Amino acid sequence: MSGVPDNAPEHCPGTQSDDAGKASACAGCPNQNICASGAASGPDPAIQIIKERLSNVKHKILILSGKGGVGKSTVTSLLGHALASRNPEANVGILDADICGPSQPRVLGVRGEQVHNSGSGWSPVYVTDNLSLMSIGFLLGSPDDAVIWRGPKKNGMIKQFLSEVDWGDLDYLLIDTPPGTSDEHLSAVQYLTSAGLDGALVVTTPQEVALLDVRKELQFCTKLGVPVLGVLENMSLFVCPNCKTRSEIFPATTGGAAQMCSELSVPLLGSLPLDPILARCCDDGRDFLQELPNSPAVAALRSIVDKIVATCENTSS
Ligand SMILES: Nc1ncnc2c1ncn2[C@@H]1O[C@H](COP(=O)(O)OP(=O)(O)OP(=O)(O)O)[C@@H](O)[C@H]1O
């Protein structure tokens, strides 16, 4: 049996066992808590496997948000399209790690596609020649199927996604996470840190209620040593397409993301306006950048992408 310490009680299941810290023999053992937490079993072998699997992926970026509904998935898909169209030679992948609410297949217009498993792993679905996607949405029987999983199963899925998808050579991998800081985030950070995580991009809207949660997200990054590439403020302004009046639909009562970023010394990458055509494109799975290439939202997005690319390339050179 592996991992049985010299001073172990009789019938110790061993630190590597699934029963570590939980078997009846563990009762009263001074190491029971540490074994039950999994910390005694040593580094997860998947960390090395993931490091090797992702060795052909130059830049890995986590997309985070404190609150749900602030547009994190929308922003991820837009960034994917913007990175892929900025340089047709670059290959971009999106991993939809929102296990319980995968929305990328719909937003990227590839709902109903199948992923294929071959000797080299799962092949992602290609949205365009140089933009690929992997999502649990492709593995569900129907788009309406609910995934009701506890933490360990979700962690297993993240591990599998990171270790078994055959992305090929990628310049950028964007990882769309669920809102908040939950099991999926911890797993993703645990596995990606040694594979070389460039950092996190945090999406928010201007209201205080969203910014409060962003502060928690930034603290999460600090605690886990994840660099913050910057904050993106979404739905910051609405410009009426008819009269051109500018309105703040979600007013920033406390100075919005700009104030928060200057207080916390994190870069504000830019603001995306609220655009009803953008929302419609996402619902229909159409590429907004192609539909309205001259819109203020696309200009803002391209400037944000330039900053992300500059940061990633500066830190890797
Ligand atoms: N800039 C924008 N302009 C107009 N609509 C937007 C914009 N950003 C997002 N939306 C719309 O807001 C809704 C929520 O966006 P989205 O699903 O991306 O949020 P989310 O933060 O990923 O949510 P969750 O984390 O709960 O899945 C969608 O209908 C989307 O089309």
PDBQT file of the ligand as one rigid body, heavy atoms in Angstrom, charges set to zero:
ROOT
HETATM    1  N1  LIG A 401     -21.689  44.948 -24.151  1.00  0.00    +0.000 N 
HETATM    2  C1  LIG A 401     -22.870  44.339 -24.239  1.00  0.00    +0.000 A 
HETATM    3  N2  LIG A 401     -23.891  44.884 -24.934  1.00  0.00    +0.000 NA
HETATM    4  C2  LIG A 401     -25.099  44.278 -24.992  1.00  0.00    +0.000 A 
HETATM    5  N3  LIG A 401     -25.390  43.116 -24.412  1.00  0.00    +0.000 NA
HETATM    6  C3  LIG A 401     -24.409  42.508 -23.726  1.00  0.00    +0.000 A 
HETATM    7  C4  LIG A 401     -23.101  43.064 -23.601  1.00  0.00    +0.000 A 
HETATM    8  N4  LIG A 401     -22.354  42.219 -22.858  1.00  0.00    +0.000 NA
HETATM    9  C5  LIG A 401     -23.142  41.186 -22.543  1.00  0.00    +0.000 A 
HETATM   10  N5  LIG A 401     -24.382  41.346 -23.050  1.00  0.00    +0.000 N 
HETATM   11  C6  LIG A 401     -25.543  40.451 -22.892  1.00  0.00    +0.000 C 
HETATM   12  O1  LIG A 401     -25.743  40.261 -21.498  1.00  0.00    +0.000 OA
HETATM   13  C7  LIG A 401     -26.187  38.938 -21.224  1.00  0.00    +0.000 C 
HETATM   14  C8  LIG A 401     -25.260  38.269 -20.216  1.00  0.00    +0.000 C 
HETATM   15  O2  LIG A 401     -23.988  38.100 -20.814  1.00  0.00    +0.000 OA
HETATM   16  P1  LIG A 401     -23.096  36.801 -20.537  1.00  0.00    +0.000 P 
HETATM   17  O3  LIG A 401     -23.886  35.552 -20.666  1.00  0.00    +0.000 OA
HETATM   18  O4  LIG A 401     -21.885  36.959 -21.366  1.00  0.00    +0.000 OA
HETATM   19  O5  LIG A 401     -22.740  37.055 -19.007  1.00  0.00    +0.000 OA
HETATM   20  P2  LIG A 401     -21.867  36.164 -18.026  1.00  0.00    +0.000 P 
HETATM   21  O6  LIG A 401     -21.155  37.138 -17.140  1.00  0.00    +0.000 OA
HETATM   22  O7  LIG A 401     -21.007  35.213 -18.787  1.00  0.00    +0.000 OA
HETATM   23  O8  LIG A 401     -22.961  35.395 -17.245  1.00  0.00    +0.000 OA
HETATM   24  P3  LIG A 401     -22.784  34.023 -16.401  1.00  0.00    +0.000 P 
HETATM   25  O9  LIG A 401     -21.448  34.106 -15.768  1.00  0.00    +0.000 OA
HETATM   26  O10 LIG A 401     -23.897  34.087 -15.433  1.00  0.00    +0.000 OA
HETATM   27  O11 LIG A 401     -22.849  32.917 -17.409  1.00  0.00    +0.000 OA
HETATM   28  C9  LIG A 401     -26.215  38.211 -22.578  1.00  0.00    +0.000 C 
HETATM   29  O12 LIG A 401     -27.529  38.251 -23.072  1.00  0.00    +0.000 OA
HETATM   30  C10 LIG A 401     -25.317  39.064 -23.464  1.00  0.00    +0.000 C 
HETATM   31  O13 LIG A 401     -25.673  39.011 -24.829  1.00  0.00    +0.000 OA
ENDROOT
TORSDOF 0
